[in-house]
Amino acid sequence: MTSTSFNPRSAGLQVFVVSVVISAALAIISLIRGEFGDTDGKILMTALAVAAASVLTLSNGIVLERGRSGLLASLPSLAILVSITGFVLLIVMVWNDFEFEDLGKTAASVVIVGVALTHWSLVSIARIPARFRWLRNAAYPLSGLLAAFLVSALWERVEGPATAQTVGVIGVLTVATSIILPVLQRLSPSGTTKRRGVSYCPYCGKSLRGVSGRITCPSCDSAFRVRPA
C-alpha cells in the first residue's frame, strides 16, 4: 500500500534511520579524535532521544494502518503525541545541562505514559483465541499500574522496599504478558485461515466495497493499492 497522506510508520522509520546514522557517525568521529566533548554528548543524547521517539511512532504507525474504530482509533495518535512531547522535553533538559529538576521529572513522566499508551495500542491489535482474551484484557491494567507506580516513584509519592517489590512483580507480569500475546497470535488457527478481502480504508477505517487495484478513499482521500495475497 502506498499513501499520499502522512504515514506515521514510514516517517518514524525514516527518522529512526537518520538518527541512528547520526549517532554512529558521531561515535566514530569521537573515537578518531580521541575525545568526547560536552557538545558531542548532547548531540548523541539528542539523536538517541529522537531514535527512541521514532521507534514509538513507528510502533503506533503500524496500529494506525490497521484502521481501528471506536475508542481504540484515537489511541495510537494520542500515544504518538504524548511520546514526542516527552522526548522533546527530554531534549530541552539535555541542552540545559539537566538544571531544572521538575522539568526532568515531567519529561520522564510523559515518556513513561507514552510508552504505556504505545503498549496498549500494540496490545489492542493482538488477534488471539476467545478463551485467551482475558490475558489481553489483563495487559491493559498491568502496564497502566506499572506506569502509575513508576511516575509516583519518580515524584517521590511512594517509596520503600514494598513499593519496589510491587513494581517488580507488576513489571514481570507485564513483560510476560507482552511476550505471550504474540506467541498465542502465531499459534492461533485463525492465523492460517484464508485472508479476507479488504473492506475498509486502512487509514481512517471507512467501510469500502469492491476494493481492488488502486483505491482512493472518499473519506480521507488516502490513496492505496490492493494486491492479491
N, C-alpha and C positions, 0 to 999 in steps of 0.2 A: 504494500500500500504506500502510496505517496500522497502527500497533502500539501496544498498551497497555503494552509494556515499554520500558525505557530505550533510546533511539535515539541513538547517538553522533553520527551525521551531523546529525540535527536539533538536538541540544544544541550541537554545535560551531558550527553556523550561527547559532543564536540568540546565543550568547556572542560570536561574532565581530562580529555586527551591533552589539551593545551596546557592545563595546569600541571599535569604530570611531566610534560616536556620541559616546562619552565623550572620545576623543582629539580629534575635531573640535570639540566644544564647548569643551574646554579651550584649544585653539589659538585659537579665536575670542575667548574671554574674555580671553586674554593679549594678543591684538592690540588689543582695545578698550581695555584698561587701559594698554597701552603698556609693560608689563613682564612678565618671565617669571621668577618666583621659583624657589628651590630645591625647594620642595614641589610647585610646578606641574610641574617637570621630572620629579620622582619619580613623580607621578601619571601623566604622559604615558608615561613608560617602562614603568610597570606595565601601562597599558592596551595598549601596543604588544606587550608580552610575552604578555598574555592573548590578544590577537588572533592572534599567531603560533601559540600553543598551540592555539587554536581551529581554525586552518587545518589543522594536522597531525591534530587529532582528526576534523575533517570529512573529510579525505582517507582516513583509516583507517576511518571510518564507512561510506564508500562500499564499501570492500572487505568489511567485516563483513556488509553487506546482500547480498553475493553468496553467502554461505553456504558458504565453502570448507571442505574436510575435511582430515584428516590434520594434519601438522605446520604447514601454512600457516594452519590455522584459528585458532591462537593468536597468530600474528604481528601482526595489526593491534591486538589488545588489548594485547600487550606494547609495541608502538610507542606507543600512546596513553599507557600508564602511564609509560614512560620519558620521553616528551616533556613530559608535565605535571610530572613530578618535576624535570626540568631547568629548566623555566621558573619553577617555584616557588622553586628555589634562586637563580635569577637575580633574582627579585623581592626575595628576602631580601637579596641583595647590594646592590640598588638602595637599599633603605631603611636600609642600614648604611653608606652612602657608600663602598662598594667597599673597605672596610677589610681584609677577610680575603682575601688573595690566593689561598690554596689553595682556599677555598670558591668563589671566582670561576672558577678553573680547573676545578674539579669541575662547577660548573653548566654551563660552556661545553662540557665533555666529554660530559656527559649529553645536552645538547641536540643535539650532533653525532651521537651514537649514535641518538637518537630520530629525527632526520632520515633517517639511513641506513636504519633499520628501516622507516620510512614509505615510503622509496623502494623497498625490497624488497617491501613489501606491495602497492604500486601496480603494480610490475613483474609480480607473480605473477598478476594478473588480465588481463594483456595476451593477447588471443587472436590469434595470428599463424600463418601457414602453417608447416607442419612443417620446410620447408627453411631457415627463419629462426629456428628455436628456439635455435640456438647463440648468436644475438645476445641473446636474453633471458637465457640461462644466463650469458653473459659480463657482463651488467649487475650481477649479484649480487656477484661478487668485485671488480668495478671500484669500486662505491660503498663496499664494505667496506674495500678498501685505501685509498681516499680518506679515509674516516673515521678509519682507523687512523693514517695519516700526519698528519692534522690534530691528532688528540689527542696523538700523540707530540711534534709540534712545539710544541703548547701547553704541555706539561710539560717542554719543552727536552730531550727524549730524542734527538731528531735535529735537525740543523741544517746549514747550509751551502748554497751555490748548487745543488749536485747534488740536494739534497732538494727545494728549491723547484722545480727543473725537473721532477723526478719527480712532485711533487704537481700541477703544472700540466698535465703530459701526461695523468695519470690523470683529472684534473678535466675536461679537454676531452673525453676518451673517454667519461666517464660522462654528461656533458651531451649529447653527440652521440647516444649510445645511447638516452638517455631521450627524445630528440626523434624518433628514427627509429621506435621501437617503436609509438607510437600512430598514426603515418603508415602503417606496414605493416598495422596492425589495420584501418584505414579502407579500405585498398586490397585487403584480403583478400576473396576471393569469398565466404567464409563469412559476411561481414557483410551480404550481400544475400540470403542464403537465408531461407527461411521460418522464423519463430521457432518454437521448440519449446515445448510446454506446460510450465508449472511443475510439477515433480515432487519438489520438496524445500522445506523451510522456509527462507526467506531469512535467518533469524536464527540458527538452530542447525544447519542442514544436514540435519535429519531427513528421511528419504525419505517422501514422501506420494503417494497415488494418488487419481486422480479429483479433482484440485484445480480448483475453480471457485467463483466467488462469494466469500462471506465464509468464511474458514477460521480455526480456532483450532488451533495446533499442539499435539498431545498431549504433546510432549516438553518444550517450554519455555513453553507457554501464551501465546505471542505471537499476537496476532490481526492478520490482514491480509486484504485483498480482492484477488482476481484479476479483472482486466477484460480483455476481448478486445482484441488489438492493433489 
